Amino acid sequence: MATRRVTFRLYPNKNQEEKLHYWRRLHKDLFNACLSQRKVEYERFGKSISYYDQQNTLPAFKECWYEYKELGSHALQATVKRVDFAYKRFFQKLGGKPRFKSARDYRGWTYPCKAGWKATTNGENGYLVLSNLGKIQMRGKARTWGMPTTCTIVWKQGKWYASITVDCQPVRETDTNSVGLDFGTYHAVACSDGAIIDNPRFLASTQDKVRKVSRKLSKKRAPNFKKKIKASKRWRKARKQVSQLQQKVARQRENWQHRVAAQIVSRNSMVATEKLNLKGMTAKAKNGKRKAQKTGLNRCLLDVGIGNILSLIKYKLDECQGVFVEVPTKQVAPSQTCPNCGHKQKKDLSERVHRCDCGCVLDRDVAAAQVMLKWALGTNVLNLGEESSTQIPTNCGGFRQLTSVRRQKPLPQPQAGSV
């Protein structure tokens, strides 16, 4: 049984949309209140507030702020859990310090279990039923449908979405072939069989439009919260145009990545690629003469989205019981090794053709992909497939981890005059 996420577009009527916005602001205020409590208790009294402390105060909180009763206790607990999750990521140095959210930055809320909502669909279109709101039409299609578990309501780019996780048994067809992959910016993906997938450069094709609209945006009156200056309507309109262009690029890139990953997995049951340090590769450029070149290189690497392609290939291989192998780059040096004789020779980035004294002449990226494939086939593939270059954070405070911890009950408060 696997967990998959499906996103549906929601089409609420006018009254439902007004209530959805109202609920979103209520969840935003609860998030800020929990964050404020943690900051005040720690800075003034040196006391750390846990998730259980704040969760156990929700019943009394709803008695005082009665408008929160219609939101559901589980959804409120998920909002409180967001604060705890943000702090745990901060303490583990996986994210920045939690900040207060404004209404425009707070996107939505989550139903962490089956209470408070119901999806009446078989995976294609259907309706979403929310407690105290009613039935909302939704459109979308899931590749594999199963048992819905959680639901997240999201407000994004003037549209409402329902992101639903389902427990299902996905089935994907594949072949018995093996392939080595080399990722880059000149060629997005180079395969060991000689196939080359070019970089579509979605960001570069839209960059001129973004710059043109951004120049208009800079001439409008921007908001300044410290000086209590509100943004002009023209500034908001121009900012919306920039955001729409950026979202279009993101959707195009994600669609292309899914198609590339599905194409690779449908033809190969084993995929070998190098172990990349993507965080170091796309690190911010230091002060120097080549700062502009490094910034451009980082932009090209992020435009391809190598990390997301790798994650898509991994989970698609899991669906068809395939094997994913990561070759140690420092040990093997695929770009400097000849796939025919194994001789190592350093090359500049400008050398796009591999030439060896043994007579091997290949595209540089294709040669590197063949080196990785041969290294993977000559070793214990199953053991190597268990190694991953991506470190998944643990103990970050998810709801599944909370099931193993006994819920703490609040201690009874002493009555007035008691010792």
Buried (B, 14 or more C-beta within 10 A) or exposed (E): EEEBEBBBEBBBEEEBBEBBBEBBEBBBBBBBBBBEBBBEBEEEEEEEBEBBBBBBBBEEBBEEEEEBEBBBBBBBBBBBBBBBBBBBBEEEEEBEEBEEBEEEEBBBBBBBBBEBBBBEBEBEEBBBBBBEBBBBBBEBEBEBBBEBBBBBBBBEEEEBBBBBBBEBEBEBEBEEEBBBBBBBBBBBBBBBBEBBBEBBBBBBEBBEBBEEBBEBBEEBEBEEEEEEEEBEEEBBEBBBBBBEBBEBBEEBBBEBBBEBBBEBBBBBBBBBBBBBEBEEEBEEBEEEEEEEEBEBBBBBBBBBBBBBBBBBBBBBBBBBEBBBBBBBBEEBBBBBBBBBEEEEEEBEEEEEEBBBEEEBEBBBBBBBBBBBBBBBEEEEBEEBBEEEBEEEEEEBBBBEEBEEEEEEEEEEEEEEEEE
